[in-house]
């Protein structure tokens, strides 16, 4: 596998390519996104009966179910009922989608290599994969503290696990120090480029990036990194990779095809036999469904409609091929549809690049193109007004990098002047 990383002030994007050079996974991070796992100081804005809408800073809002307690910005536990204007610390557990706000929880946590620190808890917890002997051994390290021991702690050196606990406790105290009550980001998880690099360390044939700082940090961690100072977008054909991920139709070897569509309620997979055999199309669709879930970053409720007559024995056999550590099969509906769920931890391709967010993609392309351009004089960006509004916050950064003035002009068609083609 190869990891390709591109950075601009507007967005940071990672592509993981398989040995067949097809994109296996993709992630996009934009500055003001409410990232899953991030901690925020938020303010209770509006009660909606079952929960609250929160101001999470930078113009972003999140929804949270009514909490039984909450953490104040100084880290103290409060059991009083949440009221409008109260400030609290929350953790983002689901990203924003086209239809819904991001979702937050009052149960905050910080993840380490062996443990997860749970500041709102007072007793240790354990991964379900740990056996009784391991739990008794690890419990001695934190008998009265909010710590979740991860599967990685099984058989690990106790001194290393203890050091992980102390590191997280110190990090938590540093996050709390010097904070006011204004909504803002308190903590962001490890960047995806480093998460992918560490997760697939033994499988990666190489890493390519166009950000010098990222290249330097990765090299310090022992990775083989190629730095492309002119940008990786064209060199690595990332536009084609995006188009490939965005295809809703996937061809199957036997002549059938799979349709993948995201609706407001669920993700739907529809298997069609096409010119091939029904049985072959259904068999081939199973690994393709898992690939689509991964590459498109899909999550939430899902329905699979296999081709042909819905014979229960055949459906149950196909279910076995869909089982995955990230996929929960809930059952078969009366119509013979498979119902399953996947935890939604990031925005899907459809959320990021929907028609409704086309102006965001155009703005990202403009900033990225200028970031790696050679200029011939004053740069003039002509674009629709909504695109200009999205680009405007990055003008000063681009001026500092390009050492020239950057001007925005409203226009119906996107044009850029003052750069070498």
Order of alpha helices (4+ residues) and beta strands (2+ residues): beta-beta-beta-beta-beta-beta-beta-beta-beta-beta-beta-beta-beta-alpha-beta-alpha-beta-alpha-beta-alpha-beta-alpha-beta-beta-beta-alpha-beta-alpha-beta-beta-alpha-alpha-beta-alpha-alpha-beta-beta
